[in-house]
Every structure is written in structure tokens, then in C-alpha cells.
């Protein structure tokens, strides 16, 4: 059996873009939870919150984009497993 052919530039960009979008969504949820936690604990200043939230969102978007591009369908299977576990609470 032969291995799957290497993805071309369009497929790599598409995978990165889709992973980036998932990272934006996931990072946004995480940033909101982080901001709520910091505000409840009184540990936050308005500038610190903004910088931290933007860093979390962009960092996760870049990481997810890179992982989606490098790991192919394995990344999406893992992401689906994590979403199911998060939603079901297990």
C-alpha cells in the first residue's frame, strides 16, 4: 500500500485556516472564562484583561491552525473527542 500523497499548498492553507477558526472559537471561550475568573477574584485591571484575552485567543488560533495543518485528520478527530468530552462532562 502507498502512503497518502503530500498535501498541496491549497490544502495546507485550507487546513490551517479551518484550524485557525476553531482556535479563535476555542480561544474566545477560554478567554471569556479567564476574564470572568479574574474579575470575580479581583485580580484584573482593564488593560491586563484585554492583553491577556487577545494573547489567549491569538495563541490558540495559531496553535490550532498549525496542528490542523501538520496532523491532518488526526487533529480533527482529537478535537471532536475533546468537544464530546466537554459537552458530556466526562
WOLIN-V806042 format. One record per pair of residues at least 12 apart in sequence whose ideal C-beta (glycine too) atoms are under 7 Angstrom apart, sorted by the first residue. I is the first residue (numbers start at 1). J is the second residue. D is the distance in Angstrom with one decimal. If there is no record, write none. Layout:
# WOLIN-V806042
<<I | J | D> <I | J | D>>
This chain:
# WOLIN-V806042
<<12 | 69 | 5.4> <15 | 68 | 4.8> <15 | 69 | 4.6> <16 | 65 | 4.3> <16 | 68 | 6.3> <16 | 69 | 4.4> <18 | 68 | 6.0> <19 | 64 | 4.4> <19 | 65 | 4.1> <19 | 67 | 6.2> <19 | 68 | 2.6> <19 | 69 | 6.5> <19 | 75 | 6.7> <20 | 61 | 4.9> <20 | 64 | 6.5> <20 | 65 | 3.7> <22 | 64 | 5.2> <22 | 79 | 6.5> <23 | 60 | 4.4> <23 | 61 | 3.5> <23 | 62 | 6.9> <23 | 63 | 6.2> <23 | 64 | 3.1> <23 | 65 | 6.0> <24 | 57 | 6.2> <24 | 61 | 4.7> <26 | 60 | 5.6> <26 | 64 | 6.7> <27 | 56 | 5.4> <27 | 57 | 3.7> <27 | 59 | 7.0> <27 | 60 | 3.4> <27 | 61 | 5.7> <28 | 57 | 5.6> <30 | 56 | 5.8> <30 | 60 | 6.7> <31 | 53 | 4.0> <31 | 56 | 4.6> <31 | 57 | 5.2> <34 | 52 | 6.7> <34 | 53 | 6.9> <34 | 56 | 6.4> <35 | 49 | 5.4> <35 | 53 | 5.8>>
